[in-house]
Amino acid sequence: MAVGEVVNGIGAVATQINFQPAANVELCITQCGAEDAWTRLTNGTLNPIVSFTIPANGSNYGNKNGVQKIMINNTNYLRIDASGSYSGFYTGIQIK
């Protein structure tokens, strides 16, 4: 990968996604999530919540997963919790 390239992925159904870039690589994640699941920034030990995606039944609770920009690197990276019978995803751009 090179600076400016699009980076994205789709996880398997009902599977947690951990996306950790290689050492010395930094990315701007512009959108990510999974229906009815938490999106987190993690260092492998701590997992603070970034947002919660609207549940499949359309209930209006938690944070709607709108446009977000999350900067990640090899130390602090992206985790999207498993989501029932749905796939998680992320998309962004390499910035370093």
C-alpha positions as CSV (number, residue, x, y, z in Angstrom):
1,M,0.0,0.0,0.0
2,A,1.0,3.6,-0.6
3,V,0.0,7.0,0.7
4,G,-3.3,8.0,-0.9
5,E,-4.5,4.5,-1.6
6,V,-8.0,3.4,-0.6
7,V,-8.1,0.7,2.1
8,N,-11.2,-1.3,2.9
9,G,-12.5,-4.6,4.0
10,I,-15.6,-6.6,4.8
11,G,-15.6,-9.2,7.6
12,A,-17.3,-12.5,7.7
13,V,-20.9,-12.7,9.0
14,A,-21.0,-12.6,12.9
15,T,-17.2,-12.2,13.2
16,Q,-15.3,-9.5,15.1
17,I,-13.0,-7.4,12.9
18,N,-9.6,-6.3,14.1
19,F,-7.8,-4.1,11.6
20,Q,-4.2,-3.3,12.6
21,P,-2.0,-1.6,10.0
22,A,1.6,-2.6,9.6
23,A,4.3,-0.7,11.6
24,N,4.9,2.9,10.4
25,V,1.6,2.9,8.5
26,E,-1.2,5.4,9.4
27,L,-4.7,5.4,8.0
28,C,-7.8,7.6,8.2
29,I,-10.8,5.4,8.5
30,T,-13.7,7.4,7.0
31,Q,-16.5,5.0,7.6
32,C,-16.9,1.7,9.4
33,G,-19.3,-0.4,11.4
34,A,-21.6,-3.4,11.5
35,E,-25.3,-3.4,12.1
36,D,-26.2,-3.5,15.8
37,A,-22.6,-3.5,16.9
38,W,-20.0,-1.4,18.7
39,T,-17.0,0.1,16.8
40,R,-14.0,0.6,19.0
41,L,-10.4,2.0,19.0
42,T,-8.2,-0.6,20.6
43,N,-4.6,-1.1,21.6
44,G,-5.2,-4.8,22.2
45,T,-5.9,-4.3,25.9
46,L,-8.2,-1.2,26.2
47,N,-11.2,-1.0,23.9
48,P,-13.0,2.4,24.3
49,I,-16.2,2.7,22.3
50,V,-16.2,5.1,19.3
51,S,-19.8,4.5,18.1
52,F,-22.8,2.2,18.0
53,T,-24.5,1.3,14.7
54,I,-28.3,1.4,14.4
55,P,-29.8,-2.0,15.2
56,A,-31.3,-4.2,12.5
57,N,-34.9,-3.6,13.8
58,G,-34.5,0.1,13.2
59,S,-34.8,1.1,16.9
60,N,-33.4,4.6,17.5
61,Y,-30.9,4.2,20.3
62,G,-27.2,4.6,20.7
63,N,-25.2,6.7,18.2
64,K,-26.1,6.4,14.6
65,N,-23.1,5.4,12.6
66,G,-22.7,8.5,10.6
67,V,-19.6,9.7,8.8
68,Q,-16.6,9.4,11.0
69,K,-12.9,9.9,10.7
70,I,-10.8,7.6,12.9
71,M,-7.1,7.8,12.6
72,I,-5.4,4.4,13.3
73,N,-1.9,3.0,13.3
74,N,-0.1,-0.1,14.5
75,T,-0.5,0.9,18.2
76,N,-4.1,2.1,18.3
77,Y,-6.2,0.3,15.7
78,L,-9.8,-0.6,14.7
79,R,-12.0,-3.2,16.3
80,I,-15.6,-3.8,15.2
81,D,-17.5,-6.2,17.4
82,A,-19.3,-9.3,16.0
83,S,-22.8,-8.5,14.9
84,G,-25.4,-11.3,15.0
85,S,-26.0,-12.3,11.4
86,Y,-24.4,-9.2,9.7
87,S,-21.0,-8.4,8.2
88,G,-18.8,-5.5,9.5
89,F,-16.9,-3.2,7.2
90,Y,-14.3,-0.4,7.1
91,T,-13.1,2.0,4.4
92,G,-10.5,4.7,4.5
93,I,-7.3,6.1,3.0
94,Q,-3.6,5.6,3.9
95,I,-2.1,8.9,5.1
96,K,1.4,7.7,6.0
